[in-house]
Amino acid sequence: MEGGSCYDPNTPLNHASVAMNLYYQAQGRHQRDCYFEGSGLITVIDPSYGCCKYQYRK
């Protein structure tokens, strides 16, 4: 959402990353929920930055 904590940088890559993470978390964090036609990646480090805090657990 424009003006939100994860809006910047205002790039398609950043917005897709936020949306994909929200979907992955909401679906239960299964590997199959992060496929996205081969463009998803499960990270082992917290991807949060600045004021943008991703849902993340180890």
C-alpha positions as CSV (number, residue, x, y, z in Angstrom):
1,M,0.0,0.0,0.0
2,E,1.4,3.4,-0.9
3,G,2.9,5.1,2.1
4,G,3.1,1.8,4.0
5,S,6.3,0.6,5.7
6,C,7.1,-1.9,2.9
7,Y,6.2,0.4,-0.1
8,D,9.7,1.6,-0.7
9,P,11.6,0.9,-2.7
10,N,8.7,1.4,-5.2
11,T,9.7,-1.4,-7.6
12,P,7.8,-4.4,-9.0
13,L,10.5,-6.7,-7.5
14,N,10.0,-5.2,-4.0
15,H,6.2,-5.3,-4.2
16,A,6.2,-8.9,-5.5
17,S,8.6,-9.9,-2.7
18,V,6.2,-8.5,0.0
19,A,3.1,-10.1,-1.7
20,M,4.9,-13.5,-2.1
21,N,6.0,-13.5,1.5
22,L,2.5,-12.7,2.8
23,Y,1.0,-15.5,0.7
24,Y,3.7,-18.0,1.9
25,Q,3.1,-17.1,5.5
26,A,-0.7,-17.3,5.2
27,Q,-0.6,-20.7,3.5
28,G,1.4,-22.3,6.3
29,R,5.0,-21.9,5.2
30,H,5.2,-25.0,3.1
31,Q,7.9,-25.2,0.3
32,R,5.1,-25.7,-2.2
33,D,3.6,-22.3,-1.2
34,C,6.8,-20.5,-2.4
35,Y,7.1,-21.9,-5.9
36,F,5.5,-19.0,-7.9
37,E,6.5,-20.6,-11.3
38,G,10.1,-20.9,-10.1
39,S,10.5,-17.3,-9.0
40,G,10.1,-17.9,-5.3
41,L,13.0,-18.3,-2.9
42,I,12.9,-19.4,0.8
43,T,15.4,-17.5,2.8
44,V,17.2,-18.6,6.0
45,I,17.7,-15.0,7.2
46,D,15.2,-12.4,8.1
47,P,14.4,-10.3,4.9
48,S,13.2,-7.3,6.9
49,Y,14.8,-3.9,6.3
50,G,14.3,-0.5,7.8
51,C,10.7,-0.1,8.9
52,C,9.6,-3.0,6.7
53,K,9.2,-6.0,8.9
54,Y,8.4,-9.3,7.3
55,Q,6.7,-12.1,9.1
56,Y,9.6,-14.4,9.7
57,R,10.5,-17.3,11.9
58,K,13.5,-19.6,12.0
